[in-house]
């Protein structure tokens, strides 16, 4: 059963969180510095999703506390972007982090790595990505936007479980853990303009 809650303010303080949550963001574009953070999606892996609309002038202490809690793992797909955007707009370092895109690249470097590809290949689930470029600044999200945003955090726990088995099988779990620890540094480099050319490029 799926339960989606759209929130126009901060997360309620009384919510109890598991040791792992799924996180995603929606923005006005892909520029981590200049585009605006519009939505933060949280999934608990049990069918419950919270969609927090980020509105100008509002403060989000409970959301920030959750995303920086060192005892709760945050599962992303393409954590590099989301972590950078959260760093710029909410002024936080999200930690600890797990990235299904990084894990998938380490396991199957020659495959396609979008969330849509992972869900189809690993879970047999077809995601509808039609709302990806819709207007996330609107005060009232459409039903289509709500479903789209919720789907982006619905399957991350299941993907992580499968990817962890493959990382262990290929003896790349430790390498993946080091990559996840580096995400915040990589995000900081992107913010400083070292996205392209890459600082590590020859």
C-alpha positions as CSV (number, residue, x, y, z in Angstrom):
1,X,0.0,0.0,0.0
2,X,1.3,3.5,-0.9
3,X,0.9,6.5,1.2
4,X,2.0,9.9,-0.2
5,X,2.0,13.0,1.8
6,X,2.6,16.4,0.2
7,X,4.0,19.0,2.7
8,X,4.1,22.7,2.1
9,X,6.2,23.3,5.2
10,X,8.8,21.4,7.2
11,X,8.5,17.7,8.1
12,X,6.6,17.0,11.3
13,X,8.9,16.7,14.2
14,X,7.2,13.5,15.6
15,X,8.0,11.3,12.6
16,X,10.0,8.2,13.4
17,X,12.5,7.1,10.7
18,X,14.1,3.8,9.8
19,X,17.9,3.3,9.5
20,X,17.6,3.8,5.7
21,X,15.6,6.3,3.7
22,X,15.3,7.0,0.0
23,X,15.8,10.6,-1.1
24,X,15.4,12.5,-4.3
25,X,15.0,16.2,-5.4
26,X,13.2,18.1,-8.1
27,X,14.6,21.4,-9.3
28,X,14.1,24.0,-12.0
29,X,17.2,22.7,-13.9
30,X,20.5,20.9,-13.7
31,X,22.7,23.9,-12.7
32,X,23.5,23.1,-9.0
33,X,24.3,26.7,-8.2
34,X,21.7,28.8,-10.1
35,X,18.7,26.6,-10.5
36,X,16.2,26.3,-7.7
37,X,15.4,23.4,-5.4
38,X,11.7,22.9,-5.5
39,X,10.9,19.5,-3.9
40,X,12.6,17.0,-1.6
41,X,11.1,13.4,-1.7
42,X,11.6,11.0,1.2
43,X,10.7,7.3,1.2
44,X,10.9,5.0,4.1
45,X,11.0,1.8,2.1
46,X,7.6,0.7,3.5
47,X,5.4,2.5,1.0
48,X,5.3,5.8,2.8
49,X,6.5,8.9,0.9
50,X,6.8,12.5,2.0
51,X,7.1,15.2,-0.7
52,X,8.4,18.4,0.9
53,X,7.9,21.5,-1.2
54,X,10.8,24.0,-0.8
55,X,9.3,27.5,-0.7
56,X,11.3,30.7,-0.6
57,X,11.7,32.2,2.9
58,X,10.6,29.1,4.8
59,X,12.9,27.2,7.1
60,X,13.2,23.4,7.3
61,X,15.0,22.4,10.5
62,X,13.4,18.9,10.8
63,X,14.2,18.1,7.1
64,X,17.8,19.3,7.7
65,X,18.1,17.3,10.9
66,X,16.9,14.1,9.1
67,X,19.2,14.6,6.1
68,X,22.3,15.2,8.3
69,X,21.5,12.4,10.8
70,X,24.7,10.3,10.9
71,X,22.7,7.2,12.0
72,X,20.3,7.2,9.0
73,X,21.6,6.2,5.5
74,X,20.2,8.2,2.6
75,X,19.8,6.3,-0.6
76,X,20.0,8.4,-3.8
77,X,20.1,7.8,-7.5
78,X,22.8,10.1,-8.8
79,X,23.7,11.4,-5.4
80,X,26.3,13.8,-6.8
81,X,23.6,16.2,-8.0
82,X,21.1,15.9,-5.2
83,X,23.8,16.3,-2.5
84,X,25.2,19.4,-4.2
85,X,21.8,21.0,-4.6
86,X,20.9,20.3,-1.0
87,X,24.3,21.8,0.0
88,X,23.6,25.0,-2.0
89,X,19.9,25.5,-1.1
90,X,19.6,24.1,2.4
91,X,23.3,24.7,3.5
92,X,23.8,21.1,4.7
93,X,26.1,18.2,4.1
94,X,24.0,15.1,3.6
95,X,25.6,12.1,5.2
96,X,25.9,9.1,5.1
97,X,25.1,8.5,1.5
98,X,24.4,5.5,-0.8
99,X,24.1,6.0,-4.6
100,X,22.5,3.4,-6.7
101,X,23.9,4.9,-9.9
102,X,27.5,4.6,-8.6
103,X,26.8,1.1,-7.4
104,X,25.3,0.1,-10.8
105,X,28.3,1.6,-12.7
106,X,30.7,-0.4,-10.5
107,X,28.8,-3.6,-11.1
108,X,27.8,-3.2,-14.8
109,X,30.0,-0.4,-16.3
110,X,28.7,-1.1,-19.9
111,X,25.0,-0.9,-19.1
112,X,22.8,2.2,-19.1
113,X,22.5,3.7,-15.6
114,X,19.4,5.9,-15.5
115,X,16.8,5.1,-12.7
116,X,14.4,4.1,-15.4
117,X,16.9,1.6,-16.8
118,X,17.7,0.1,-13.4
119,X,14.0,-0.3,-12.5
120,X,13.3,-2.0,-15.8
121,X,16.4,-4.3,-15.8
122,X,16.5,-5.2,-12.1
123,X,12.9,-5.0,-10.9
124,X,10.8,-5.3,-14.1
125,X,9.1,-1.9,-13.3
126,X,8.5,0.6,-16.1
127,X,8.7,4.2,-14.8
128,X,6.9,7.0,-16.5
129,X,9.3,9.9,-16.8
130,X,6.9,12.3,-18.6
131,X,6.8,14.8,-15.7
132,X,10.6,15.1,-15.4
133,X,10.8,18.5,-17.0
134,X,7.4,19.8,-15.7
135,X,7.0,23.0,-13.6
136,X,8.0,22.1,-10.1
137,X,7.7,25.7,-8.8
138,X,3.9,25.5,-8.9
139,X,2.2,25.8,-5.4
140,X,-0.2,23.0,-6.2
141,X,1.4,19.9,-7.7
142,X,-0.6,17.9,-10.2
143,X,-1.5,14.3,-9.5
144,X,0.9,13.3,-12.3
145,X,3.7,15.2,-10.7
146,X,3.0,13.7,-7.3
147,X,3.0,10.1,-8.7
148,X,6.2,10.9,-10.6
149,X,8.0,12.3,-7.6
150,X,6.9,9.5,-5.3
151,X,8.1,6.9,-7.8
152,X,11.6,8.3,-7.7
153,X,12.0,7.1,-4.1
154,X,9.7,4.1,-4.2
155,X,12.2,1.6,-5.6
156,X,15.6,2.7,-4.2
157,X,15.5,0.4,-1.2
158,X,14.9,-2.7,-3.4
159,X,17.6,-1.6,-5.9
160,X,20.1,-1.1,-3.1
161,X,19.4,-4.6,-1.8
162,X,20.1,-6.2,-5.2
163,X,23.1,-4.0,-5.9
164,X,24.7,-4.8,-2.6
165,X,24.6,-8.5,-3.5
166,X,26.3,-7.8,-6.8
167,X,28.9,-5.6,-5.3
168,X,29.7,-8.3,-2.7
169,X,29.8,-10.9,-5.5
170,X,32.3,-8.8,-7.5
171,X,34.3,-7.8,-4.4
172,X,33.6,-4.1,-5.0
173,X,31.6,-3.3,-1.9
174,X,34.6,-1.6,-0.2
175,X,35.3,0.4,-3.3
176,X,31.6,1.5,-3.5
177,X,31.7,2.6,0.2
178,X,34.8,4.8,-0.6
179,X,33.0,6.3,-3.6
180,X,29.9,7.1,-1.4
181,X,32.1,8.8,1.2
182,X,33.6,11.0,-1.6
183,X,30.2,12.2,-2.9
184,X,30.1,15.3,-0.6
185,X,33.6,16.3,-1.8
186,X,32.6,15.7,-5.5
187,X,29.5,17.8,-4.9
188,X,31.6,20.6,-3.4
189,X,33.9,20.5,-6.5
190,X,30.8,20.8,-8.7
191,X,29.6,23.8,-6.8
192,X,33.1,25.5,-7.2
193,X,32.9,25.0,-11.0
194,X,35.1,21.9,-11.4
195,X,32.3,19.9,-13.0
196,X,33.7,20.4,-16.5
197,X,36.6,20.2,-16.9
198,X,36.8,17.6,-14.2
199,X,39.6,18.4,-11.6
200,X,40.8,14.8,-12.0
201,X,40.9,15.0,-15.8
202,X,44.4,14.8,-17.4
